[in-house]
Amino acid sequence: MENISDYEKGFKVNYSKVARRFNCDRRTVKAAFEKTLHLKQSNGKRPTKVRAKRPSIIDNYAALVQKKFDSGLSAISIYHLIKEKGFVGSYSTVKRFCHNYKKQQIKKATVRFETSPGLQAQVDWKESLTMIDKHGNAHKINISILLLGYSRYKFLKLTTDRTRDSVMRSLISGFEYFGGVPQEILFDNMRSIVDQSRTQFSNAVFNEEFKSFAKDAGFMPLACCAYRPCTKGKVEAVAHIINQIKVYNGEFENLNELEEIVKRFNERINSQVHQGTHLIPKQVFDLKERSTLNYVNLELLSTTI
């Protein structure tokens, strides 16, 4: 009866008898039975030891350090400040804490967030791109990208400038392409539409003409934090899209033909599997997002520009 299967069934094991058979201490036998049973019950996986977090000498000053670091102070200045308040640790401790805190904040900022259908679109621009036609003529163009956050359905438009009127006309073309307007649109701090950029300390101030346009169109304009474009994570790497357009250098007759190339390219990427969602944007848009967009009178909106 002195075996693991009997032990599993609840029978009492005579540890002394087993110990005499193998010439060892009964306590060794008992420990072996209990360990073997535990491994069998956990499918052979050894339990992971969770080590308790050791308190740090800087813990009592953590909130103050984070607050001062967020305000732009250096680790060395923070060190001297908390030292005056009783901190007895070294500068390297403060420097390491600030470094780890900064990494955490960057990680939070770069996390891609999911939006519900029809809630948000995001805008990005590739400006001052030079394209060469068949005749060797250089054309300075811009490509605007309007992307719906839920389906990743995109609208690309070629423009020759980035004025406020061009931004608004590109949006109108995008609304026409989508068949509606999302509730909010996220922008970079574009000078043509933003009077004061958004920072970690203040909100962006959109100029009055653009705010009036957004109100008429029925969406709320939002701005990314200055110098932190990663908060607008769903507008995929513009460089990746532009590189696929650059292949047409020397292949088009004029700007009208290049515009048609951009339109065909737009249709193609909307019909391909998206690397992030592993779904086809056009299918997701048609099935789940098109019907959630708000109606807008495009003819009336165009007269406001």
PyMOL commands that set and color helices and strands:
alter all, ss='L'
color gray80, all
select helices_A, chain A and resi 4-8+15-22+26-41+59-70+75-84+91-110+164-178+208-217+229-232+238-246+255-270+281-292+298-302
alter helices_A, ss='H'
color red, helices_A
select strands_A, chain A and resi 120-132+138-148+154-159+184-187+194-196+205-206+220-223
alter strands_A, ss='S'
color yellow, strands_A
deselect
rebuild
show_as cartoon
